């Protein structure tokens, strides 16, 4: 069958492919340790779930305005503004079913065929996919391991051109856990204004930061509020991955266009889900701090275990819930290592190459799992790597 250029290049996300293989092995009776899926292992807070259930009981199951219910848009504007020391009108907020519409729709609204879009490499696979669907030209910008996986600014400057229409940022980042320093954001902001570019800032992990590090938004910087789209949501912070609730914050004229795209592509986001989100933002926040504290504990342990394996080393992540160890000393591709780990050691991880060519030589490990899972999984990984070191060609 013949398909258009919009869909022909699309590929599955690597995490789903690895999960499918893990489940196939489990169906054969194998025990698989899951360190591949990036979602909290915590349940949605009880008071949030209760609000969603009560909304259903109250009949909140009908259509609602495409941009979202007014109380939630107001709550997001207040919360997001307070978090970033900015002021947002509720009309800037457009709610969607998850944060992926917040990535796709601004790209469709801003990028014309042939426009270039700079994005992080390694980075979330959807970035390249949405650029291609919009007809844009993907321009990957390498991340520097020796700079906490922030952008290589020399490469960034070199890759910017009069054809650059959009710059995509992700901080804290998937898959590296890196946070873009404020000085780097200032450099990027100056170049965005110089080249008259838009910025799409994926801030879905913005509250999951560690050791007192702050994840600044580029929208906070002078001259950037009116050329930045902030994308955020509820999945990671409130353990609401399956609720499908996210949002965009954009300049007013663009927000109107995004609402129209959402109208014709989706209609509206589930009403009762939005009431659960309203409770998440306005209710008790102790859950978030408890979850972060537990993630910090797990991160410290996984990092210790990874760095105890000969030939492996990992930067300390500053946010999100991923570790991105360097495995280049083994002379095997990251895809081969990941494939053999699941088949031979029974541990599911993702190859760094699933996140772009810049991820080759790395693995992504998730520490949003129990401490017991981390201990068992890392013990198996260590045994496997030590066996490879005993091979004569390693």
SELUM-717771 format. One record per residue (C-alpha): residue in three letters; x, y, z. Coordinates in steps of 0.2 Angstrom, whole numbers, padded with zeros to 4 digits, always signed. Layout:
BEGIN
AlaXYZ;...
This chain:
BEGIN
Unk+0000+0000+0000;Unk+0006+0018-0003;Unk+0006+0030+0011;Unk+0010+0049+0012;Unk+0027+0056+0017;Unk+0018+0061+0033;Unk+0017+0044+0040;Unk+0029+0033+0030;Unk+0044+0038+0041;Unk+0034+0035+0058;Unk+0041+0021+0069;Unk+0035+0014+0085;Unk+0042+0020+0102;Unk+0056+0009+0107;Unk+0049+0007+0125;Unk+0033-0001+0118;Unk+0043-0014+0107;Unk+0054-0019+0122;Unk+0038-0020+0133;Unk+0030-0032+0120;Unk+0046-0043+0119;Unk+0046-0043+0138;Unk+0028-0049+0139;Unk+0031-0062+0126;Unk+0045-0069+0137;Unk+0034-0068+0152;Unk+0020-0078+0143;Unk+0033-0092+0141;Unk+0036-0092+0159;Unk+0051-0081+0160;Unk+0054-0069+0174;Unk+0058-0052+0167;Unk+0063-0037+0178;Unk+0056-0021+0170;Unk+0067-0006+0170;Unk+0061+0001+0153;Unk+0044+0009+0155;Unk+0045+0028+0160;Unk+0030+0029+0172;Unk+0028+0031+0191;Unk+0025+0015+0200;Unk+0015+0025+0213;Unk-0004+0024+0212;Unk-0014+0040+0208;Unk-0016+0049+0225;Unk-0033+0043+0233;Unk-0040+0061+0234;Unk-0037+0064+0215;Unk-0045+0047+0210;Unk-0060+0051+0222;Unk-0062+0068+0213;Unk-0063+0059+0196;Unk-0075+0046+0202;Unk-0086+0059+0210;Unk-0086+0069+0194;Unk-0093+0054+0185;Unk-0106+0051+0198;Unk-0111+0070+0197;Unk-0114+0068+0178;Unk-0098+0076+0172;Unk-0097+0065+0157;Unk-0103+0076+0143;Unk-0094+0087+0131;Unk-0085+0102+0137;Unk-0076+0117+0129;Unk-0062+0111+0117;Unk-0049+0121+0127;Unk-0055+0113+0143;Unk-0066+0118+0158;Unk-0064+0135+0165;Unk-0059+0130+0183;Unk-0045+0119+0177;Unk-0038+0132+0165;Unk-0038+0145+0179;Unk-0030+0133+0191;Unk-0016+0129+0178;Unk-0013+0147+0175;Unk-0011+0151+0193;Unk-0001+0135+0197;Unk+0011+0137+0182;Unk+0013+0155+0184;Unk+0018+0153+0202;Unk+0030+0139+0198;Unk+0039+0150+0185;Unk+0037+0167+0193;Unk+0026+0172+0178;Unk+0008+0178+0176;Unk-0003+0168+0163;Unk-0021+0172+0158;Unk-0032+0157+0158;Unk-0035+0160+0140;Unk-0017+0155+0136;Unk-0020+0138+0143;Unk-0026+0124+0131;Unk-0030+0107+0139;Unk-0027+0091+0130;Unk-0028+0072+0132;Unk-0010+0070+0138;Unk+0005+0081+0134;Unk+0008+0074+0117;Unk-0005+0085+0108;Unk+0005+0099+0116;Unk+0020+0093+0106;Unk+0011+0090+0090;Unk-0002+0104+0088;Unk+0011+0118+0091;Unk+0022+0110+0078;Unk+0008+0109+0066;Unk+0003+0127+0069;Unk+0021+0134+0067;Unk+0031+0123+0056;Unk+0028+0124+0037;Unk+0036+0111+0024;Unk+0054+0114+0023;Unk+0056+0124+0040;Unk+0070+0117+0051;Unk+0067+0112+0069;Unk+0081+0110+0081;Unk+0078+0096+0094;Unk+0089+0087+0107;Unk+0098+0071+0103;Unk+0096+0060+0112;Unk+0078+0065+0115;Unk+0060+0059+0116;Unk+0057+0050+0099;Unk+0040+0060+0097;Unk+0050+0076+0093;Unk+0057+0069+0077;Unk+0041+0061+0072;Unk+0030+0077+0074;Unk+0043+0087+0064;Unk+0042+0075+0050;Unk+0022+0074+0051;Unk+0022+0093+0049;Unk+0033+0093+0034;Unk+0048+0101+0043;Unk+0066+0096+0043;Unk+0073+0088+0059;Unk+0089+0095+0065;Unk+0096+0085+0080;Unk+0107+0095+0092;Unk+0119+0084+0102;Unk+0119+0084+0121;Unk+0135+0084+0130;Unk+0138+0071+0143;Unk+0152+0081+0151;Unk+0140+0096+0153;Unk+0126+0086+0162;Unk+0118+0082+0146;Unk+0114+0100+0141;Unk+0114+0105+0123;Unk+0131+0107+0114;Unk+0130+0126+0112;Unk+0144+0126+0099;Unk+0134+0114+0088;Unk+0118+0123+0092;Unk+0125+0139+0086;Unk+0132+0131+0070;Unk+0115+0122+0066;Unk+0104+0138+0068;Unk+0100+0145+0051;Unk+0088+0158+0043;Unk+0077+0142+0040;Unk+0076+0138+0058;Unk+0058+0140+0064;Unk+0057+0131+0080;Unk+0068+0125+0094;Unk+0063+0111+0105;Unk+0069+0110+0123;Unk+0066+0096+0136;Unk+0072+0100+0154;Unk+0072+0089+0165;Unk+0075+0078+0150;Unk+0070+0060+0144;Unk+0081+0050+0143;Unk+0096+0058+0151;Unk+0088+0066+0167;Unk+0098+0082+0163;Unk+0093+0100+0167;Unk+0098+0114+0155;Unk+0107+0127+0166;Unk+0101+0145+0167;Unk+0116+0151+0158;Unk+0113+0139+0143;Unk+0095+0145+0143;Unk+0100+0163+0142;Unk+0111+0158+0127;Unk+0097+0149+0118;Unk+0085+0163+0122;Unk+0097+0176+0114;Unk+0099+0166+0098;Unk+0080+0162+0097;Unk+0077+0181+0097;Unk+0091+0184+0085;Unk+0084+0171+0072;Unk+0066+0175+0076;Unk+0062+0157+0081;Unk+0049+0149+0092;Unk+0053+0138+0107;Unk+0043+0123+0112;Unk+0048+0119+0130;Unk+0043+0102+0136;Unk+0042+0103+0155;Unk+0033+0087+0159;Unk+0046+0083+0172;Unk+0048+0101+0179;Unk+0043+0096+0197;Unk+0054+0080+0198;Unk+0071+0088+0202;Unk+0084+0083+0215;Unk+0097+0089+0227;Unk+0089+0107+0226;Unk+0092+0109+0208;Unk+0079+0121+0199;Unk+0073+0117+0182;Unk+0070+0135+0175;Unk+0059+0138+0160;Unk+0065+0148+0146;Unk+0049+0157+0146;Unk+0055+0166+0162;Unk+0068+0175+0152;Unk+0066+0193+0145;Unk+0058+0193+0128;Unk+0053+0174+0128;Unk+0036+0173+0135;Unk+0028+0178+0118;Unk+0038+0166+0108;Unk+0038+0151+0119;Unk+0025+0136+0121;Unk+0026+0127+0138;Unk+0020+0109+0138;Unk+0016+0101+0154;Unk+0004+0088+0161;Unk-0001+0077+0176;Unk+0006+0060+0171;Unk+0023+0061+0180;Unk+0020+0073+0194;Unk+0004+0065+0200;Unk+0006+0047+0194;Unk-0009+0050+0181;Unk-0001+0042+0166;Unk-0017+0033+0161;Unk-0029+0048+0164;Unk-0022+0056+0149;Unk-0022+0074+0154;Unk-0009+0088+0149;Unk-0009+0106+0143;Unk-0001+0119+0133;Unk+0002+0137+0138;Unk+0005+0149+0123;Unk+0003+0167+0117;Unk-0015+0171+0115;Unk-0016+0171+0096;Unk-0007+0154+0095;Unk-0018+0147+0109;Unk-0033+0151+0098;Unk-0026+0141+0084;Unk-0021+0127+0096;Unk-0039+0126+0102;Unk-0045+0125+0084;Unk-0033+0110+0080;Unk-0039+0102+0096;Unk-0057+0105+0091;Unk-0055+0096+0074;Unk-0043+0082+0080;Unk-0050+0077+0097;Unk-0065+0088+0101;Unk-0062+0089+0120;Unk-0053+0081+0134;Unk-0064+0070+0146;Unk-0073+0081+0158;Unk-0071+0070+0173;Unk-0053+0068+0170;Unk-0051+0087+0171;Unk-0060+0087+0188;Unk-0047+0075+0194;Unk-0033+0086+0188;Unk-0041+0101+0196;Unk-0041+0091+0213;Unk-0022+0087+0209;Unk-0017+0105+0208;Unk-0028+0112+0222;Unk-0028+0098+0234;Unk-0014+0092+0246;Unk+0004+0092+0238;Unk+0012+0081+0251;Unk+0011+0066+0239;Unk+0023+0074+0227;Unk+0036+0078+0239;Unk+0035+0060+0246;Unk+0037+0053+0229;Unk+0052+0064+0225;Unk+0060+0059+0241;Unk+0058+0041+0237;Unk+0064+0044+0219;Unk+0080+0052+0226;Unk+0083+0037+0237;Unk+0081+0025+0222;Unk+0092+0036+0211;Unk+0106+0036+0224;Unk+0105+0017+0225;Unk+0104+0014+0206;Unk+0118+0026+0203;Unk+0129+0017+0216;Unk+0126+0000+0208;Unk+0128+0006+0190;Unk+0145+0014+0194;Unk+0151-0001+0203;Unk+0151-0011+0186;Unk+0168-0011+0178;Unk+0167-0001+0162;Unk+0151+0008+0165;Unk+0149+0026+0172;Unk+0133+0037+0173;Unk+0131+0055+0176;Unk+0120+0060+0191;Unk+0103+0064+0185;Unk+0096+0081+0191;Unk+0078+0077+0187;Unk+0065+0065+0179;Unk+0067+0047+0184;Unk+0080+0040+0172;Unk+0098+0035+0173;Unk+0108+0035+0156;Unk+0124+0025+0159;Unk+0138+0025+0146;Unk+0142+0007+0140;Unk+0154+0012+0126;Unk+0169+0002+0133;Unk+0161-0014+0129;Unk+0162-0012+0110;Unk+0144-0018+0107;Unk+0130-0007+0101;Unk+0117-0001+0113;Unk+0104-0011+0104;Unk+0113-0027+0105;Unk+0117-0025+0124;Unk+0098-0021+0127;Unk+0093-0036+0117;Unk+0105-0048+0126;Unk+0101-0041+0143;Unk+0082-0046+0141;Unk+0086-0062+0133;Unk+0101-0068+0143;Unk+0098-0059+0160;Unk+0080-0056+0160;Unk+0081-0037+0162;Unk+0072-0025+0151;Unk+0080-0009+0147;Unk+0080+0003+0132;Unk+0095+0006+0121;Unk+0100+0024+0120;Unk+0099+0023+0101;Unk+0080+0023+0103;Unk+0082+0041+0107;Unk+0092+0046+0092;Unk+0110+0043+0085;Unk+0117+0053+0100;Unk+0111+0040+0112;Unk+0122+0026+0104;Unk+0133+0019+0117;Unk+0121+0022+0132;Unk+0106+0013+0140;Unk+0091+0020+0148;Unk+0086+0013+0165;Unk+0071+0018+0175;Unk+0071+0020+0193;Unk+0052+0023+0195;Unk+0051+0006+0201;Unk+0053-0002+0219;Unk+0069-0003+0228;Unk+0068-0022+0227;Unk+0066-0022+0208;Unk+0081-0010+0207;Unk+0092-0022+0218;Unk+0087-0038+0208;Unk+0088-0030+0191;Unk+0105-0022+0194;Unk+0112-0038+0201;Unk+0107-0047+0185;Unk+0114-0033+0175;Unk+0131-0033+0184;Unk+0133-0052+0182;Unk+0129-0050+0163;Unk+0142-0036+0161;Unk+0155-0045+0171;Unk+0153-0060+0160;Unk+0156-0049+0145;Unk+0172-0042+0152;Unk+0179-0060+0154;Unk+0177-0062+0135;Unk+0194-0061+0126;Unk+0188-0047+0114;Unk+0182-0035+0128;
